[in-house]
Amino acid sequence: MTDTATSGAPDKAFLPVRQKGLLTIGIMGAMIMQILDTTIANVALPHMQTSLGATVDTVTWVLTSYIVAAAIAIPATGWLSGRFGSRNLFLFAVGGFIVASMLCGTAVNLEEMVVFRIFQGMSAAFIGPLSQTAMLDINAPKDQAKAMSVWGMGMMVGPIMGPVIGGALTESYNWRWVFYVNLPVGIATFAILWLLLPTRPREQRSFDVTGFALIGIAVASFQLMLDRGQQEDWFSSWEIILEGCVAAAALWMAVVHLITAKKPLFDRELFLNRNLAVGMLFMVVIGISTMAPMALLPPMLQQLFGYPVVDTGIMLAPRGVGVLISMAIAARLMGKIDTRISIAVGLLIFAFSLRQMANWSLQMDFWPVIISGFVQGIGMGLVFMPLNALAFATLPGIYRTEGASLLNLTRSIGQSAGISIVTTLLARNLQQSHSDLASHITSTTIPTLNLSALDQFGSVSDAGFLAADGIINQQAAMIAYLDDYYFMAWIAISVVPLVFLLSSPKGKIEIVHAE
């Protein structure tokens, strides 16, 4: 059943507020701050390693601890919001994130850093779902598509700018400013939210400890397996085998518990909503296919092409411009054309951009990167915003926070899986390509090369071999990157038919509210 006031008055928001523009800035500031921190610390890891006295293997826990803590905490967002109020939880999350960021900047050893990053990840977990819910709540149904386009812009642009900002801060100051930069933004955001943020009606219900524990164990084990898999040579390691088995077993028990429990962690009505269920599936796919290129491009441009951090950021910026343009277009098209068509076209454009990237070479200049990035941004915007709008289009308002937490959880899992898949393929294809290329460096293929005669030149010949090996490594790495882009293009194309499993409401999409 829909709320008659809301359904009958498309100009009325679920939670009307004054100064909606300023509140939107506060909500988006919190969300972008949280999104940036998922990638901003990556480029500073080598500097942290030296300062914190960590090794190459252990310093990665700076990233892993944040990701795992956020993934475990996300499923509790709906219950905590209902129990303590969405406003109080949002303020606690932003405040906790600010304090954790300050503590991360003051860490003197790896143990302290990991503890503070866990606290930061737990705070960040609530910001994503609550920011999305708040953007929908404060906008009237007729404006919710535009609200999702604004929210999606921050969601998609944040990961692109994270490594750039992190690299610039690390080069200009030191790695601690990667965390300190959150303080001025966070304090301003907290002040706006404190003054203007409304709260959703509270819903008192018991907490499903068993369901939360099972989902937490499953997600944590899966995230650890993905994060440490390449480092431990995947299923050649008993650690990875154990983590995979624990994740599978916990997931199975969580599903059984969800079906049979009287009061499960997530209301079963959520999974019976076709648009939300298909939206969760697409969030996994989007995480795999759209976030993985963002993880591959910065190291490729800096290591293979020799571009500095600032230039890399400038070259990646057109992707964000494409996202902004296409999201604005998609918001206007919703209600005028079938939204599923927009998503399908966006996926095809995205696949086309990846196919363009699969044709790159080491001899190219920066223009192919800029052009393909802009095209890719167009595709991403046409997919992400309409998909979020459709996922909530048939979902009653009382389930909105839980639905947002599920979408954010599946997107996070997809991102981790996507980055893990492409980095694994990159490492293995690099080895294979190096072997294939090296096998062709013989006296037969290069008649002027006499390998047996090079020994007499001593160190000169050693330098020649090293130079040749460096060229082979560079070419092999480029081939490995191209294979990854080609693989992701096929993933994007393969899911296009699944778009039509979504139910597209007739007319302008207006997200309903339950009484």
Helices and strands as residue ranges (DSSP letters): H 4-8, H 20-36, G 42-44, H 45-52, H 61-73, G 74-76, H 77-84, H 86-106, H 110-137, G 141-143, H 144-172, H 177-180, H 182-196, H 209-229, G 234-236, H 238-260, H 268-272, H 274-303, H 309-333, H 339-357, H 367-393, G 397-399, H 400-438, G 451-457, H 459-494, G 496-501
